[in-house]
Amino acid sequence: MEFRTEFGKTVFEAKYKNSKDGCGSWPDLAETLVRSVCSGYLETWEIKLLIKYITEMKFIPAGRYLYYAGRPVKYFNNCYSLIPEDSREGWAKLGHNHFMALMCGGGVGTHYGNIREEGRIISKTGGEASGPLSLMYAMNEIGRHIKQGGARRSALYASLPWDHPDVYKFIHSKDWTEQQLLDKTLDFNSSAPLDMTNISVEYNTCLNLFDQTFDETVKSMLKTGEPGFSFNIGRPNEVGRNACSEFITDTDSDLCNLGSLNLANIRDMDELAQVTSLASKFLVCGSLEADLPYEECRHVRENSRKIGLGLMGMHEWLLKRNSPYRVTEELHEWLSIYQKISKVSADELTGRLGVSECVRYRCIAPAGTISILAGTSSGIEPIFSVGVKRRYLSGSTWKYQYVLDPLAKTMISEGIDPDSIETAADLAKDPERRIKFQADVQTYVDMGISSTLNLPEYGTEYNNKELVPMFTNLFRKYAPYLRGITAYPDGARGGQPLTHCSYEEALEKEGTEFEEELQFLETTGCPSGACGI
């Protein structure tokens, strides 16, 4: 069987199956992709082994690689990072670069720290500056109307330094009030301020962490899920991020180049070393073969080459060893191999080919879609919930199903006790262990880790006003060891498709579809009428 779960098969057939271009099955896609990316760069035995490892889902390149396998163009890069200058030309260039990157299938992360505050007098014209939020709103609208590669919803990110004069407006820019959303009724796809954009406040030194903006950011995050944090402590110039914030750079028009090792499918440390070596070489080849949206990206790539080899299946790897969600001694050993071999192998290939050496090697993306293909846990994330209530809006009616998480269901069928599976809901009661896990893994990663701390709804036992100081101290404690982190309180945003439910409830009701009529703002208390409860 090509896919471990029916869900993985469904995703492949919906997003990546392309019989016309030689990708009618997963093994076909693996061979087509590897030969397209690596021919002329790798030895024959390396190509054959890479095809085998991708077919076995021990390494899976990021979704843009899979989507463009066999197609006439090779827009393999998932995301682009932009750092605009504050001038008419800089603003216009930023719009152009958003259009070009999004239309090539990449998400866009933008650092707005160079943009002067709203209301400052413009010396040459005598007018007043619009400020960074106006520019963010403009880019948000580009994202709304331009599908990435003509095929998927745009992904945008915006960051602003903690000491920017407009930072408080930024922190509260996504406090969507009922009044702002009354026109949305049940249509949670209607517009709202920065609704296409994830936002983060940036901190560059440990001293910054004690500014009151830090406290304000934590308060907002616990209520609404945003902003997140971007930490550049010790690396103050590395302000650029991609849309999911694992890719980090100090250069405008830089680009991420991603793929993930599936720890859950790798047998032992010897195989880990070999898969890591070939995966790193694959990404180097991708950095040579990928088409780019505009010429400046090519210049940046040649002068600051980066690969972002990541990890997924980490929670499954731990569950198979009957381990709680923590970085064990054995996992430290595996991570050390990943850290060492990724660099050695990439440097060996760039040296052999006579091209510029990589300056960064590792970052851990969410790996959401490719982890579904592999039927494993995503990135470093714990399993969201053993039982899930999945719902969607059809007309004015919510339809919903109770399902067992595909990975949890598979592992339970293999003998794992469902009560032994720690989930994001369980770890929400122990947030320090969740954050420490990310900090421990970050030791082995030279860029960032995209990670979200799932929390209960604000105002409940484990997320409330009284706990704000505790969370503030916790984020301060671990900030020097992280490159960024976000939190998501249950029900914080409209259109939330998944909510936790018990294993017993999901098992009892699995396979049945339900309907519930939803009276806007009366039954949920959520402004968009689409929040999880």
Summary of the structure (lengths in Angstrom):
residues: 533
radius of gyration: 22.6
end to end distance: 37.1
largest distance: 72.1
contacts: 1883
relative contact order: 0.12
helix: 42%
strand: 18%
